[in-house]
Amino acid sequence: MVAMTFLFLCFWAAGVHGDLSRIQVTLEPDRPSVRVQLSHTASLRCCYSATRGAVETTWFISIQTVNSTYATQGVDRRDNRVTVDGGNLTAAGVMCHTLILREARLNDSGLYQCFLNHSALRHSVYTHGTFLQVYRPMVKILDISESTKNRILAAEGMLLMVVVLLHGTMMLCKTNKLNQLKKKRVKNEENIYEGLNLEECCSTNDQIQRSLVQGPNQDVGNMIMEEEIQLEREALNERGEEKRVGEE
């Protein structure tokens, strides 16, 4: 009796387990990212293969919040811009679901995933997902063609070369002018000393230097001698007058 009960329980457990695992889902690789211009149409797709049954598919989007966390929410199928197909089975037995988003907005950017669910699945499954990036196109201030840009760059290069050549030429002219002035100055100095006797110049220079060194002392001595001579002259004049008065 115990053996029969044990066998019954084993068969029951095996039957339940086989019923729950009768559907197996294998995820196919998704496109990692899609970049779409603002107000254009975005097309996203998720693919998987399932055995022995159909799987319910729901589109979800994960968006970044203010505090840098991601919040997952279902795609609003009531939006007129959103179109979701019922799935297409390929020849290889792969089921693909497509989400079409028209007139994409900046807040539509996020990670789009398919949520796979069935009562026979042990755990619900999310596909790998595709990140949708909606960008605003850069506005050109000047709409210039590539040929025009190339001509402008060539003209800038020529102008730069002309400026460099002019600056170099001016510097060379200035250097040559300075060299000529130096040569002229040296030549004038040489002309000044032409025809002069170096020995006479040296002797004259020595006399001038000697007079500059001895000049103050000689002037003092000359002054003293002149004063003495003047006093002697005055004394002789006084004697001569006294003598003249005595004779008279």
RODO-235085 format. One record per residue (C-alpha): x, z, y; residue number from 1; chain. Coordinates in nm, 2 decimals. Last residue first. Example, Ala and Ser with C-alpha at 12.3 -4.5 7.8 and 13.67 -1.06 7.14 Angstrom:
% residues 2
       x       z       y  seq  mol
    1.37    0.71   -0.11    2    A
    1.23    0.78   -0.45    1    A
This chain:
% residues 248
       x       z       y  seq  mol
   11.23   -0.14   16.71  248    A
   11.48   -0.10   16.43  247    A
   11.29    0.19   16.30  246    A
   10.96    0.00   16.29  245    A
   11.13   -0.29   16.10  244    A
   11.27   -0.05   15.84  243    A
   10.93    0.11   15.79  242    A
   10.77   -0.23   15.75  241    A
   11.03   -0.34   15.49  240    A
   10.99   -0.02   15.30  239    A
   10.61   -0.06   15.28  238    A
   10.65   -0.42   15.16  237    A
   10.90   -0.32   14.90  236    A
   10.66   -0.05   14.77  235    A
   10.37   -0.30   14.76  234    A
   10.58   -0.55   14.56  233    A
   10.69   -0.28   14.32  232    A
   10.32   -0.18   14.26  231    A
   10.23   -0.54   14.20  230    A
   10.51   -0.58   13.95  229    A
   10.40   -0.26   13.77  228    A
   10.04   -0.39   13.75  227    A
   10.15   -0.73   13.62  226    A
   10.35   -0.56   13.35  225    A
   10.06   -0.35   13.24  224    A
    9.82   -0.65   13.23  223    A
   10.07   -0.85   13.03  222    A
   10.10   -0.58   12.77  221    A
    9.72   -0.56   12.72  220    A
    9.69   -0.93   12.69  219    A
    9.97   -0.94   12.43  218    A
    9.80   -0.69   12.21  217    A
    9.46   -0.87   12.23  216    A
    9.62   -1.21   12.14  215    A
    9.83   -1.12   11.84  214    A
    9.58   -1.21   11.57  213    A
    9.41   -1.50   11.75  212    A
    9.74   -1.62   11.88  211    A
    9.88   -1.62   11.53  210    A
    9.57   -1.81   11.40  209    A
    9.61   -2.07   11.67  208    A
    9.98   -2.10   11.61  207    A
    9.93   -2.14   11.24  206    A
    9.66   -2.41   11.29  205    A
    9.89   -2.60   11.52  204    A
   10.17   -2.58   11.26  203    A
    9.93   -2.70   10.98  202    A
    9.79   -2.98   11.19  201    A
   10.14   -3.09   11.29  200    A
   10.24   -3.10   10.92  199    A
    9.92   -3.28   10.82  198    A
    9.98   -3.56   11.07  197    A
    9.64   -3.71   11.15  196    A
    9.58   -4.09   11.13  195    A
    9.26   -4.05   10.91  194    A
    9.12   -3.70   10.90  193    A
    8.78   -3.80   11.05  192    A
    8.75   -4.11   10.85  191    A
    8.76   -3.91   10.52  190    A
    8.48   -3.69   10.64  189    A
    8.28   -4.00   10.73  188    A
    8.33   -4.15   10.38  187    A
    8.21   -3.82   10.21  186    A
    7.90   -3.83   10.42  185    A
    7.83   -4.19   10.34  184    A
    7.87   -4.13    9.97  183    A
    7.63   -3.83    9.98  182    A
    7.38   -4.04   10.18  181    A
    7.40   -4.32    9.92  180    A
    7.35   -4.08    9.63  179    A
    7.04   -3.93    9.80  178    A
    6.89   -4.28    9.85  177    A
    6.96   -4.37    9.49  176    A
    6.78   -4.05    9.37  175    A
    6.48   -4.12    9.59  174    A
    6.45   -4.48    9.47  173    A
    6.47   -4.36    9.11  172    A
    6.20   -4.10    9.17  171    A
    5.97   -4.36    9.33  170    A
    6.02   -4.59    9.03  169    A
    5.94   -4.32    8.78  168    A
    5.62   -4.23    8.97  167    A
    5.51   -4.59    8.99  166    A
    5.58   -4.65    8.62  165    A
    5.38   -4.34    8.52  164    A
    5.09   -4.44    8.73  163    A
    5.09   -4.79    8.59  162    A
    5.09   -4.66    8.23  161    A
    4.80   -4.43    8.31  160    A
    4.60   -4.71    8.45  159    A
    4.67   -4.93    8.15  158    A
    4.56   -4.65    7.91  157    A
    4.24   -4.59    8.11  156    A
    4.16   -4.96    8.10  155    A
    4.20   -4.97    7.73  154    A
    3.98   -4.66    7.69  153    A
    3.71   -4.82    7.90  152    A
    3.73   -5.14    7.70  151    A
    3.69   -4.95    7.38  150    A
    3.39   -4.76    7.51  149    A
    3.23   -5.09    7.61  148    A
    3.28   -5.23    7.26  147    A
    3.13   -4.92    7.11  146    A
    2.81   -4.95    7.31  145    A
    2.73   -4.71    7.59  144    A
    2.41   -4.51    7.63  143    A
    2.52   -4.26    7.89  142    A
    2.38   -3.91    7.88  141    A
    2.33   -3.94    7.51  140    A
    2.07   -3.70    7.36  139    A
    2.18   -3.54    7.04  138    A
    1.91   -3.55    6.77  137    A
    1.72   -3.23    6.69  136    A
    1.77   -3.11    6.34  135    A
    1.55   -3.03    6.05  134    A
    1.75   -2.89    5.75  133    A
    1.57   -2.87    5.42  132    A
    1.75   -2.67    5.14  131    A
    1.65   -2.79    4.80  130    A
    1.56   -2.55    4.51  129    A
    1.71   -2.43    4.19  128    A
    1.37   -2.40    4.03  127    A
    1.19   -2.07    4.01  126    A
    1.07   -1.94    3.68  125    A
    0.80   -1.70    3.57  124    A
    0.90   -1.48    3.28  123    A
    0.77   -1.46    2.92  122    A
    0.60   -1.79    2.94  121    A
    0.28   -1.84    2.74  120    A
    0.06   -1.75    3.04  119    A
    0.22   -2.01    3.25  118    A
    0.41   -2.02    3.57  117    A
    0.67   -2.24    3.74  116    A
    0.75   -2.17    4.11  115    A
    0.90   -2.48    4.27  114    A
    1.15   -2.42    4.54  113    A
    1.21   -2.52    4.91  112    A
    1.49   -2.34    5.10  111    A
    1.44   -2.35    5.47  110    A
    1.39   -2.56    5.78  109    A
    1.02   -2.62    5.87  108    A
    1.07   -2.42    6.19  107    A
    1.24   -2.72    6.35  106    A
    0.95   -2.94    6.29  105    A
    0.90   -3.23    6.04  104    A
    0.64   -3.49    6.14  103    A
    0.55   -3.55    5.77  102    A
    0.63   -3.32    5.48  101    A
    0.61   -3.48    5.13  100    A
    0.65   -3.25    4.83   99    A
    0.72   -3.42    4.50   98    A
    0.68   -3.28    4.15   97    A
    0.89   -3.41    3.86   96    A
    0.83   -3.36    3.48   95    A
    1.11   -3.48    3.26   94    A
    1.02   -3.64    2.92   93    A
    1.29   -3.90    2.93   92    A
    1.04   -4.17    3.02   91    A
    0.94   -3.97    3.33   90    A
    0.64   -3.75    3.38   89    A
    0.51   -3.75    3.73   88    A
    0.36   -3.44    3.89   87    A
    0.03   -3.35    4.06   86    A
    0.14   -3.47    4.40   85    A
    0.19   -3.25    4.71   84    A
    0.12   -3.37    5.06   83    A
    0.19   -3.16    5.37   82    A
    0.13   -3.28    5.73   81    A
   -0.24   -3.21    5.73   80    A
   -0.16   -2.84    5.66   79    A
   -0.40   -2.70    5.41   78    A
   -0.13   -2.71    5.15   77    A
    0.05   -2.42    5.31   76    A
    0.38   -2.38    5.13   75    A
    0.39   -2.04    4.97   74    A
    0.61   -1.77    5.12   73    A
    0.95   -1.63    5.06   72    A
    1.13   -1.42    5.33   71    A
    1.50   -1.44    5.38   70    A
    1.70   -1.18    5.57   69    A
    1.91   -1.24    5.88   68    A
    1.73   -0.97    6.08   67    A
    1.52   -1.23    6.27   66    A
    1.39   -1.40    5.95   65    A
    1.54   -1.68    5.75   64    A
    1.29   -1.89    5.56   63    A
    1.23   -1.92    5.19   62    A
    0.97   -2.18    5.10   61    A
    0.74   -2.20    4.79   60    A
    0.58   -2.49    4.61   59    A
    0.35   -2.41    4.31   58    A
    0.37   -2.55    3.96   57    A
    0.15   -2.46    3.66   56    A
    0.32   -2.56    3.34   55    A
    0.19   -2.79    3.08   54    A
    0.24   -2.74    2.70   53    A
    0.45   -2.78    2.39   52    A
    0.79   -2.82    2.55   51    A
    0.87   -2.82    2.92   50    A
    1.12   -3.03    3.11   49    A
    1.20   -2.97    3.48   48    A
    1.21   -3.15    3.81   47    A
    1.17   -3.05    4.18   46    A
    1.14   -3.30    4.46   45    A
    1.15   -3.30    4.84   44    A
    1.06   -3.58    5.08   43    A
    1.10   -3.52    5.46   42    A
    0.92   -3.74    5.72   41    A
    1.05   -3.76    6.08   40    A
    0.95   -3.55    6.38   39    A
    1.29   -3.39    6.41   38    A
    1.56   -3.57    6.21   37    A
    1.59   -3.48    5.84   36    A
    1.88   -3.33    5.64   35    A
    1.81   -3.27    5.27   34    A
    2.01   -3.02    5.06   33    A
    2.11   -2.93    4.71   32    A
    1.92   -3.21    4.53   31    A
    1.78   -3.05    4.22   30    A
    1.94   -3.02    3.87   29    A
    1.68   -3.01    3.59   28    A
    1.53   -2.68    3.47   27    A
    1.45   -2.64    3.10   26    A
    1.12   -2.47    3.02   25    A
    1.02   -2.35    2.67   24    A
    0.66   -2.31    2.58   23    A
    0.58   -2.17    2.23   22    A
    0.75   -1.85    2.32   21    A
    0.44   -1.63    2.36   20    A
    0.26   -1.76    2.05   19    A
    0.57   -1.74    1.84   18    A
    0.62   -1.38    1.94   17    A
    0.26   -1.30    1.86   16    A
    0.28   -1.46    1.52   15    A
    0.61   -1.29    1.43   14    A
    0.46   -0.95    1.53   13    A
    0.16   -1.01    1.31   12    A
    0.37   -1.13    1.02   11    A
    0.58   -0.82    1.04   10    A
    0.28   -0.59    1.08    9    A
    0.12   -0.73    0.77    8    A
    0.44   -0.70    0.57    7    A
    0.47   -0.33    0.66    6    A
    0.10   -0.27    0.56    5    A
    0.16   -0.45    0.23    4    A
    0.46   -0.23    0.16    3    A
    0.28    0.09    0.24    2    A
    0.00    0.00    0.00    1    A
